Amino acid sequence: MIKNRIKEFRAIHNMTQSDLAKKVKVRRETIGNLEKGKYNPSLVLAWNIADVFGVKIEEIFTVID
């Protein structure tokens, strides 16, 4: 399972789910489902999300055993 801090980073950057979705070219529902842990992002999507926030992927996504 992968835990993420997307919601936290969105709040820091004063960004809505829709704002982030537009920047990474996915639907708003995709961001919501990621935040709820309903599914894990592709590597490309994880990379793009981290790039939007200017951080390394590991700062947003953590693998939990």
Protein Blocks (a to p, Z undefined) as FASTA:
>chain_A
ZZdfklmmmmmnopafklmmmmnopafklmmmmmnopaccdfklmmmmmmmnopafklmp
ccdZZ
